Amino acid sequence: MVEERYTIVYAAAPAEPVVLGRTPQARTSGFHAEAQWRFGRPEPPAVRVAADGTRLVLGRHDFGTSARAHR
């Protein structure tokens, strides 16, 4: 286990959360870590996805109604 500590100083809290991420040098190791600091603000509400697209049927398999993924 490796523990690293960082001190980040701002004159005022930023409008967006600060995101710290870590990916190992060997990209084949298969992990990525990410943490957000919101400066006391609550987490935004989760976006509910509605399955309102066309049905996905492949051969004899019906996977049901699709949902649009927004980027």
Buried (B, 14 or more C-beta within 10 A) or exposed (E): EEEEEEEEEEEEEEEEBBEEEEEEEEEEEEEEEEEEEEEEEEEEEEEEEEEEEEEEEEEEEEEEEEEEEEE
